[in-house]
């Protein structure tokens, strides 16, 4: 799990299933970008928001925008959120960067660069 800001994290399925990380970082919401939850499930006290996507550019723009809007809504409420996909390097990175850019009024490129500074990135075009 990688910390972008005090209340915005991204990661993969392994991170999403680690209850200890939720407690340590006081994560209240999770944005699930996968079609399936982690095998161990999510902690019971975490609110899960599902926006299933695949790696690559073939995703529906409305789903992408809805995920970004939900993250911004959570950040505006000063709550903590984990954005996760399978590996934590592509979908979660792009969605988190777009939300960060919107929330902090940065260009996508500036927000993406900020995300790249904290952890691995292997985003598709």
C-alpha positions as CSV (number, residue, x, y, z in Angstrom):
1,X,0.0,0.0,0.0
2,X,1.4,3.4,-1.0
3,X,0.5,6.7,0.6
4,X,-0.1,9.6,-1.8
5,X,-1.5,12.0,0.8
6,X,-2.5,11.6,4.4
7,X,-5.8,10.2,3.4
8,X,-5.3,8.8,-0.1
9,X,-3.6,5.4,-0.7
10,X,-3.3,3.0,-3.6
11,X,-2.4,-0.6,-3.8
12,X,-3.2,-4.1,-5.1
13,X,-5.4,-7.0,-4.0
14,X,-2.9,-8.1,-1.4
15,X,-3.1,-4.7,0.3
16,X,-6.8,-4.6,0.0
17,X,-7.2,-7.8,1.9
18,X,-4.8,-6.8,4.8
19,X,-7.0,-5.7,7.7
20,X,-4.0,-4.6,9.7
21,X,-3.2,-1.9,7.1
22,X,-6.8,-0.5,7.4
23,X,-6.4,-0.2,11.1
24,X,-2.9,1.3,11.0
25,X,-3.9,3.9,8.4
26,X,-7.4,4.4,9.6
27,X,-8.9,3.7,6.2
28,X,-12.6,4.1,6.1
29,X,-13.4,3.6,2.4
30,X,-12.0,1.4,-0.4
31,X,-12.4,1.9,-4.1
32,X,-12.5,-1.6,-5.7
33,X,-11.4,-1.4,-9.4
34,X,-11.3,-5.2,-9.8
35,X,-14.2,-7.5,-10.6
36,X,-13.6,-9.6,-7.5
37,X,-12.7,-8.6,-3.9
38,X,-9.6,-9.9,-2.2
39,X,-9.9,-13.6,-1.2
40,X,-9.8,-12.6,2.5
41,X,-12.5,-9.9,1.9
42,X,-12.6,-6.4,3.3
43,X,-12.8,-5.4,7.0
44,X,-16.5,-5.1,8.1
45,X,-16.2,-1.5,9.1
46,X,-14.9,-0.3,5.7
47,X,-17.3,1.1,3.1
48,X,-16.6,-0.5,-0.3
49,X,-17.3,1.3,-3.6
50,X,-17.0,-0.9,-6.6
51,X,-16.1,0.4,-10.1
52,X,-14.9,-2.7,-12.0
53,X,-12.4,-1.9,-14.7
54,X,-9.8,-3.8,-16.8
55,X,-6.2,-2.8,-17.5
56,X,-5.9,-0.8,-20.6
57,X,-7.8,1.9,-22.5
58,X,-11.0,-0.1,-23.2
59,X,-12.8,1.0,-20.0
60,X,-16.0,2.9,-20.0
61,X,-15.3,6.6,-19.4
62,X,-18.4,7.0,-17.3
63,X,-17.1,4.3,-14.8
64,X,-13.7,6.0,-14.7
65,X,-15.3,9.4,-14.0
66,X,-17.7,7.9,-11.3
67,X,-14.7,6.3,-9.5
68,X,-12.8,9.6,-9.6
69,X,-15.9,11.5,-8.4
70,X,-16.4,9.1,-5.5
71,X,-12.8,9.5,-4.4
72,X,-13.0,13.3,-4.5
73,X,-16.2,13.1,-2.5
74,X,-14.5,11.0,0.2
75,X,-11.5,13.3,0.3
76,X,-13.8,16.4,0.6
77,X,-15.3,14.7,3.6
78,X,-11.8,14.4,5.1
79,X,-12.1,10.6,5.1
80,X,-9.4,8.1,4.2
81,X,-9.5,5.9,1.1
82,X,-7.6,3.1,-0.5
83,X,-7.9,2.7,-4.3
84,X,-7.0,-0.8,-5.4
85,X,-6.8,-2.9,-8.5
86,X,-5.1,-6.3,-8.9
87,X,-1.4,-5.4,-8.9
88,X,-1.6,-1.8,-7.7
89,X,0.3,-0.4,-10.6
90,X,-2.1,0.7,-13.4
91,X,-5.8,1.2,-12.8
92,X,-5.4,2.3,-9.2
93,X,-2.6,4.6,-10.1
94,X,-4.5,6.3,-12.9
95,X,-7.8,6.7,-11.0
96,X,-6.0,7.9,-7.9
97,X,-4.0,10.4,-9.9
98,X,-7.1,11.8,-11.7
99,X,-8.8,12.2,-8.3
100,X,-5.8,13.8,-6.7
101,X,-5.6,16.2,-9.7
102,X,-9.3,17.2,-9.4
103,X,-9.1,17.5,-5.6
104,X,-5.9,19.5,-5.5
105,X,-6.6,21.4,-8.8
106,X,-3.5,19.9,-10.5
107,X,-3.1,18.9,-14.1
108,X,-3.3,15.1,-14.6
109,X,0.4,15.1,-15.4
110,X,1.3,16.9,-12.1
111,X,-0.9,14.5,-10.1
112,X,0.5,11.4,-11.9
113,X,4.1,12.6,-11.2
114,X,3.2,12.9,-7.5
115,X,1.8,9.3,-7.5
116,X,4.9,8.0,-9.3
117,X,7.1,9.4,-6.5
118,X,5.6,7.2,-3.9
119,X,5.4,3.7,-5.5
120,X,5.6,1.5,-8.6
121,X,3.7,2.5,-11.7
122,X,3.1,0.5,-14.8
123,X,0.1,2.3,-16.3
124,X,-1.3,1.7,-19.8
125,X,-1.9,4.5,-22.2
